[in-house]
Amino acid sequence: MTEPDPDAAQAAIEHCYDQGWSDGLPLVPASRPLVDRFLATVDRPADEVIGVLPQLDRTVTVELAAINAAMAGCRPEYFPVVLATWEALVRERSTGGGGWQSTSGPAPLIVVNGPVRDELGFNRAGGAFGPGFRANATVARAIGLIVRNVYGIHPHVLEQATQGLPGRWSICIAENEEESPWEPLSAEGGIPAGTSAVSATLLRTCEFVDNRHTGSAEQLLTDFADTISRTGAWIFRHASVGIVFCPEHAQLLAGAGFGRAQVRTWLVEHCGRTVSDLARAGKDGLGDNGVRHASGERPEGFDRLLPSADRENLLIAVAGARNAGISMVVRLFSGWSGAAVPVPARAAAALEEVRP
């Protein structure tokens, strides 16, 4: 086997930088044979259109997605997951509007379920939101490169993020189905348990809840309600959120008789702020467009943050290690579609034909 030429590799990497294709980190040069290996893992035409952004007159094809997945550092066998993730995001109303260009700089939240987690090495346990796992890191990065290179949404150009979100293109987690007391998130999204699938939406930010000192389900949920109801994150009349529970928190709630539906119902009743609390933050009024502003004219009352207990308003998943009571609240950019997308079986025979 010929030894790799580091100088040639460096030149190719610098060429990618010079073309403006990079998100700031080095890219894997996407050669024709490499892209062909990606395309061989799916039974779809290379020129099939899988995404359109009408306001920019830009379209994504299967081949363009494959090129960017290759540059992101994905292995070819990850490509069916990349396509399922992209399809899940296309179903979100916000991604077809101004979501990718918003001043919030929202990030995709990607949740992987089923056998593909172990087949491809997706992390579902400790450090679920952190780095260190190629599948998690590169599938999320592939989405960012598609948005950048196909839609042309670059910082300071078409991307209008005021400050942006740390880890915008890296939030891909696998659900810890083995330690979850509830059915997989994808089963709630219409895909049978045991099937490889992806759920995805856009989020504004992540906020941890560290509560390892109570055995009371209601005390635990009160802590989540307080975090969810923070006035700084409250922009419109209502909001949608998600919770990625650690196994310890999920099992405590389930042991007290709380399923996902019961958690949602409890939080709908308890998430919100009094009018006087909102007035102190200049958010007690509502404009015609539904945006909160200072009013000073409303009588005392209680404004609920969540509009209903529908799963589209409160995504609930389970990930991480069972070593501490630390979970994550995720602020959804808008309502979640509630749908999961199956990951088709990999075309292993075709992949072998083009594997070097």
Summary of the structure (lengths in Angstrom):
residues: 356
radius of gyration: 21.5
end to end distance: 11.4
largest distance: 77.5
contacts: 1166
relative contact order: 0.16
helix: 38%
strand: 19%
